[in-house]
C-alpha cells in the first residue's frame, strides 16, 4: 500500500474515531442531564466556582458539640452497655428504679454539686462514665452517709480501706468525706481492681462491693468445678449479686429517663466548685460570711471538716465557682484572728424598740386525740389566736385537718409573743406545701429543690435545727 493511500485511510479512520467519541460523550451528557434538576438562566450553577472548592475528605468528621448538660455528657461516655442482652437480674433492678423515681431524682439533686467533677476525673483515666453513678448506689450522693459497717462518704470507704488509700481520719477531719480526696481514692481502688481481674469491669465492681478476696475465692471455686468464671455465674453474696445489675439498670434509666417516668433536672456541664488555697485555720461559718456563701452549701462542699473548722485537713477549701475570686480577695485582707470568730446570727428584722424579732407562719396537721388546748399548749400560743388564725367558731377538730400557726419570737425578752409580723402576711398569700425530709437532705438541698432562699426556709421552720432527720416535715412556701 502506497504512503499516500495509507495517509488517507489513517486520516479517515481518525475522523471516524473522533466522530464516535463525540457521539458517545453527547449521549453520556444527555443521560446525565435527566438526573439534574432544571434551573432557569438566572440561577445557572457556577461550575468554575464549584471546581475551586476544597475536597471533603471522608476521614474528616465534624467535631461533636459539647454537651450542655452533665447527664448528656455522662451518656456519651457509657462503656458497659454492650452485649448485655436480656438479663432478668438487670430488669428486676430497673423495675425498682422505675417504681421509685424519687430515689434517683433526689440523689441527682444532691449530686449536682459533685457529678461534673467526678465525670472529669473519670474521663482523664478513660474509665466508664457509668461509674459516676456508683455514689448513687453507695450513698445516694450524700457525703455524710454512714453505714452499719462503718463505711462513710460518697464512696463508702470503711476505715481500713480509707487509710490504705491515704484518707486521714481524726476527730476533726475524715478524708472519707472529702469530695476530691475520696474520689481520687475510689478511682485508684477501682483501677487497681480492674487490673487485678484482667480488665473485667463486672468483676472489679463486684470486688469493690464484696472485696477482692471474696471474688477471687468464688472464681477459684468455679475453676475447680469446671464452671464459668464470669461475674454472672459466680456464687457471690446476695448483695453483690444485685450490686452490678443495680449499676447497669441505673445506667439504662439515666440513658432514657422519660421512658421510666424519671425527671432528671438538668445539671450544667461546668465546674460547680473551685479549689481555694488557705494557709491558716478558719471556721467555715466565717468563710461563708466573708464570701457571701450559704454556710450549709459550704459545708456540703467541705464535709470532711467534722467540726466545721479547717483542722487536720488539707490547706484548701472547695467553694462555688462564682464565689472563688471574692473569697481569695477577702482572705488576703483579713487578719488570722478574724477568720476563727463565729459569724453572729442576723435577725430577720428589728422591731421599733430595736429588739430582734423572727416571725413565721406554718401549718400543723391534726392527729387523732388532738384538741385546740393541747395544740395551743404544745406550740406556745393561745387557743383564741389559734381559732382566729383558722377562722374556727368552735373547738371541734378532725383528724388530718390542717391548722395555721403564727410564731413570733422576741429575742432578749425570754418569752414568745404571738403577733403576726408584716412579712408573714405575704407568706399567707402564697401556696404552701409540706415536704418530708429524705435520707441525706439538708436545708440547703431542700431550699435548692424548691427554689427558695435558705433564710426563708429557716424562717418558715424555726424549730428545725441545722441537721435534718429523715421523716421530719418542713413547710415550704411557693417562691412566686
ZAMARGU-4260 file (C-alpha; in steps of 0.2 Angstrom, whole numbers, plus 5000, padded with zeros to 4 digits):
<rodrens>
0) 5000/5000/5000 | 5007/5017/4995 | 5011/5030/5008 | 4998/5042/5001 | 4984/5029/5002
5) 4989/5025/5019 | 4989/5043/5025 | 4971/5045/5018 | 4965/5029/5027 | 4973/5034/5043
10) 4965/5051/5041 | 4948/5044/5038 | 4950/5032/5052 | 4955/5046/5064 | 4940/5056/5058
15) 4928/5042/5061 | 4935/5038/5078 | 4933/5056/5083 | 4915/5057/5077 | 4911/5041/5088
20) 4919/5048/5103 | 4909/5064/5101 | 4893/5054/5099 | 4897/5044/5115 | 4901/5059/5125
25) 4885/5068/5119 | 4875/5053/5124 | 4883/5052/5141 | 4879/5070/5144 | 4861/5068/5139
30) 4859/5054/5150 | 4866/5064/5165 | 4855/5079/5161 | 4840/5068/5165 | 4845/5067/5183
35) 4850/5085/5186 | 4836/5097/5191 | 4832/5111/5179 | 4837/5128/5183 | 4832/5145/5175
40) 4845/5156/5166 | 4847/5167/5181 | 4852/5153/5193 | 4864/5143/5182 | 4877/5134/5193
45) 4894/5142/5193 | 4904/5127/5188 | 4921/5136/5189 | 4917/5142/5207 | 4912/5124/5212
50) 4928/5117/5205 | 4938/5129/5216 | 4930/5122/5232 | 4942/5111/5243 | 4938/5092/5243
55) 4929/5085/5258 | 4939/5070/5264 | 4930/5055/5271 | 4942/5054/5286 | 4937/5072/5292
60) 4922/5071/5304 | 4913/5086/5311 | 4918/5088/5330 | 4903/5085/5341 | 4896/5099/5350
65) 4900/5099/5369 | 4885/5093/5379 | 4876/5107/5388 | 4870/5095/5402 | 4881/5084/5413
70) 4868/5069/5411 | 4871/5070/5392 | 4889/5071/5394 | 4888/5055/5405 | 4878/5046/5392
75) 4891/5049/5379 | 4904/5040/5390 | 4895/5024/5394 | 4905/5009/5391 | 4897/4995/5400
80) 4881/4993/5390 | 4887/4982/5375 | 4882/4964/5375 | 4871/4964/5390 | 4856/4957/5381
85) 4840/4952/5391 | 4845/4949/5409 | 4832/4946/5422 | 4843/4952/5436 | 4846/4969/5427
90) 4827/4970/5423 | 4822/4967/5441 | 4833/4982/5447 | 4827/4993/5433 | 4809/4990/5438
95) 4813/4995/5456 | 4820/5012/5449 | 4805/5015/5438 | 4794/5011/5453 | 4804/5023/5464
100) 4808/5038/5453 | 4811/5050/5468 | 4826/5040/5473 | 4836/5044/5458 | 4829/5062/5457
105) 4834/5066/5475 | 4851/5058/5473 | 4853/5069/5457 | 4849/5084/5466 | 4862/5080/5480
110) 4875/5075/5467 | 4873/5091/5457 | 4887/5099/5467 | 4899/5084/5463 | 4895/5075/5447
115) 4904/5086/5435 | 4920/5085/5445 | 4919/5066/5446 | 4915/5064/5427 | 4930/5074/5423
120) 4941/5063/5434 | 4934/5048/5425 | 4937/5055/5408 | 4955/5059/5412 | 4958/5040/5416
125) 4946/5034/5401 | 4935/5025/5414 | 4917/5021/5410 | 4906/5036/5415 | 4893/5023/5422
130) 4905/5024/5437 | 4899/5042/5441 | 4883/5033/5446 | 4891/5022/5459 | 4889/5035/5473
135) 4870/5035/5469 | 4870/5016/5474 | 4883/5018/5488 | 4877/5034/5497 | 4863/5042/5487
140) 4876/5055/5484 | 4876/5060/5502 | 4894/5064/5508 | 4888/5062/5526 | 4881/5044/5523
145) 4886/5032/5536 | 4883/5013/5535 | 4882/4999/5549 | 4899/4993/5543 | 4906/5010/5547
150) 4908/5015/5529 | 4907/5034/5526 | 4906/5046/5512 | 4901/5047/5494 | 4911/5031/5490
155) 4908/5022/5507 | 4925/5018/5512 | 4927/5008/5528 | 4941/5014/5540 | 4955/5002/5534
160) 4952/5004/5516 | 4952/5023/5518 | 4968/5023/5527 | 4976/5012/5514 | 4972/5025/5501
165) 4978/5039/5511 | 4962/5046/5518 | 4966/5053/5535 | 4953/5050/5549 | 4954/5061/5565
170) 4942/5068/5577 | 4942/5084/5567 | 4944/5078/5549 | 4938/5062/5539 | 4946/5061/5522
175) 4932/5048/5518 | 4920/5063/5517 | 4932/5074/5507 | 4925/5076/5490 | 4941/5077/5480
180) 4952/5065/5491 | 4939/5052/5492 | 4935/5052/5473 | 4954/5050/5469 | 4955/5036/5481
185) 4939/5027/5474 | 4946/5029/5456 | 4963/5022/5462 | 4954/5007/5470 | 4943/5004/5455
190) 4958/5005/5443 | 4968/4993/5454 | 4953/4980/5454 | 4951/4982/5435 | 4969/4977/5433
195) 4968/4963/5446 | 4954/4955/5436 | 4961/4956/5419 | 4951/4971/5413 | 4934/4964/5418
200) 4924/4979/5425 | 4910/4967/5431 | 4922/4958/5442 | 4930/4974/5448 | 4914/4981/5453
205) 4909/4965/5462 | 4926/4966/5471 | 4923/4985/5476 | 4907/4979/5485 | 4912/4962/5492
210) 4931/4963/5492 | 4944/4956/5480 | 4946/4941/5492 | 4928/4936/5491 | 4928/4937/5472
215) 4944/4928/5469 | 4939/4913/5480 | 4922/4912/5470 | 4932/4912/5454 | 4944/4898/5461
220) 4929/4888/5466 | 4921/4888/5449 | 4938/4884/5441 | 4939/4868/5451 | 4921/4863/5446
225) 4924/4867/5428 | 4911/4881/5428 | 4911/4898/5420 | 4921/4911/5430 | 4912/4927/5423
230) 4903/4938/5436 | 4886/4932/5431 | 4890/4914/5436 | 4900/4916/5452 | 4892/4911/5469
235) 4893/4928/5477 | 4884/4936/5492 | 4866/4941/5488 | 4871/4959/5490 | 4885/4958/5477
240) 4874/4948/5465 | 4862/4963/5465 | 4876/4976/5465 | 4882/4976/5447 | 4864/4974/5440
245) 4859/4989/5450 | 4873/5000/5442 | 4869/4993/5425 | 4850/4996/5427 | 4853/5013/5434
250) 4863/5017/5419 | 4849/5012/5407 | 4837/5023/5417 | 4849/5038/5415 | 4850/5034/5397
255) 4832/5036/5394 | 4824/5043/5410 | 4807/5049/5402 | 4804/5031/5397 | 4804/5026/5415
260) 4795/5041/5422 | 4810/5049/5430 | 4813/5068/5429 | 4831/5072/5430 | 4834/5090/5432
265) 4847/5097/5421 | 4865/5100/5428 | 4876/5112/5419 | 4891/5105/5411 | 4903/5116/5420
270) 4913/5115/5436 | 4902/5118/5451 | 4916/5122/5463 | 4934/5128/5463 | 4949/5125/5475
275) 4954/5140/5485 | 4971/5138/5494 | 4971/5143/5513 | 4986/5144/5525 | 4978/5146/5542
280) 4964/5139/5552 | 4947/5146/5549 | 4929/5142/5553 | 4918/5138/5539 | 4904/5150/5546
285) 4917/5164/5544 | 4922/5159/5527 | 4904/5158/5522 | 4901/5176/5529 | 4915/5185/5521
290) 4912/5177/5503 | 4893/5178/5504 | 4891/5159/5503 | 4877/5149/5511 | 4885/5141/5526
295) 4876/5124/5523 | 4881/5124/5505 | 4899/5127/5510 | 4899/5113/5522 | 4891/5102/5508
300) 4907/5105/5498 | 4919/5103/5513 | 4910/5089/5524 | 4927/5081/5529 | 4929/5095/5542
305) 4918/5087/5555 | 4919/5102/5567 | 4916/5115/5553 | 4934/5121/5556 | 4949/5118/5545
310) 4958/5107/5557 | 4969/5092/5552 | 4964/5093/5534 | 4971/5099/5518 | 4975/5118/5516
315) 4962/5122/5504 | 4943/5124/5503 | 4930/5120/5489 | 4919/5135/5486 | 4906/5138/5472
320) 4915/5144/5457 | 4906/5161/5457 | 4912/5165/5474 | 4931/5159/5472 | 4938/5176/5467
325) 4928/5185/5481 | 4935/5173/5494 | 4953/5174/5488 | 4952/5193/5489 | 4944/5193/5506
330) 4956/5181/5514 | 4971/5192/5508 | 4964/5207/5518 | 4959/5198/5534 | 4969/5195/5550
335) 4971/5177/5556 | 4961/5180/5572 | 4946/5187/5561 | 4945/5170/5552 | 4941/5160/5568
340) 4927/5171/5575 | 4910/5165/5574 | 4898/5174/5562 | 4884/5182/5573 | 4866/5177/5568
345) 4857/5191/5560 | 4838/5194/5564 | 4825/5193/5551 | 4820/5211/5555 | 4820/5223/5570
350) 4806/5229/5580 | 4803/5248/5584 | 4811/5246/5600 | 4827/5238/5592 | 4823/5221/5599
355) 4826/5206/5587 | 4810/5198/5580 | 4809/5182/5570 | 4792/5178/5563 | 4785/5163/5553
360) 4768/5155/5548 | 4767/5137/5547 | 4755/5123/5546 | 4750/5109/5558 | 4741/5093/5554
365) 4729/5087/5567 | 4732/5070/5574 | 4719/5058/5582 | 4717/5064/5601 | 4722/5082/5597
370) 4712/5096/5604 | 4714/5115/5602 | 4720/5116/5620 | 4734/5103/5618 | 4739/5110/5601
375) 4740/5128/5608 | 4750/5122/5623 | 4762/5112/5613 | 4765/5127/5602 | 4766/5141/5615
380) 4751/5150/5608 | 4733/5155/5614 | 4718/5145/5610 | 4709/5161/5604 | 4723/5165/5592
385) 4723/5148/5585 | 4704/5150/5582 | 4706/5167/5574 | 4720/5161/5563 | 4710/5147/5556
390) 4693/5155/5557 | 4686/5142/5569 | 4670/5146/5578 | 4670/5130/5589 | 4683/5119/5596
395) 4679/5103/5586 | 4694/5096/5576 | 4695/5082/5563 | 4710/5070/5561 | 4720/5076/5546
400) 4714/5094/5547 | 4727/5107/5544 | 4729/5122/5556 | 4739/5138/5553 | 4750/5144/5567
405) 4759/5160/5568 | 4775/5161/5579 | 4785/5177/5583 | 4799/5175/5594 | 4806/5191/5603
410) 4824/5188/5607 | 4830/5196/5623 | 4813/5196/5632 | 4814/5177/5636 | 4796/5175/5630
415) 4786/5171/5614 | 4774/5184/5608 | 4760/5178/5596 | 4760/5193/5584 | 4759/5192/5565
420) 4774/5201/5558 | 4772/5211/5542 | 4782/5199/5531 | 4771/5184/5536 | 4756/5192/5528
425) 4765/5190/5512 | 4768/5172/5516 | 4749/5169/5519 | 4745/5174/5501 | 4757/5161/5495
430) 4753/5142/5492 | 4762/5131/5505 | 4767/5113/5504 | 4773/5100/5516 | 4789/5091/5512
435) 4795/5076/5521 | 4814/5075/5524 | 4823/5061/5515 | 4839/5052/5519 | 4854/5064/5515
440) 4843/5080/5514 | 4850/5096/5521 | 4842/5114/5522 | 4852/5119/5508 | 4847/5104/5497
445) 4828/5107/5501 | 4830/5126/5498 | 4838/5122/5481 | 4825/5109/5476 | 4810/5121/5479
450) 4820/5136/5473 | 4818/5146/5489 | 4831/5156/5500 | 4839/5146/5514 | 4834/5161/5526
455) 4816/5159/5521 | 4816/5140/5524 | 4823/5143/5541 | 4810/5156/5545 | 4796/5145/5540
460) 4803/5131/5551 | 4810/5139/5566 | 4810/5123/5577 | 4821/5114/5564 | 4840/5113/5568
465) 4854/5113/5555 | 4854/5094/5555 | 4838/5087/5547 | 4832/5070/5551 | 4823/5058/5539
470) 4804/5059/5542 | 4804/5077/5548 | 4791/5088/5539 | 4795/5105/5533 | 4784/5119/5527
475) 4789/5127/5511 | 4780/5142/5503 | 4780/5145/5484 | 4793/5157/5478 | 4781/5165/5467
</rodrens>
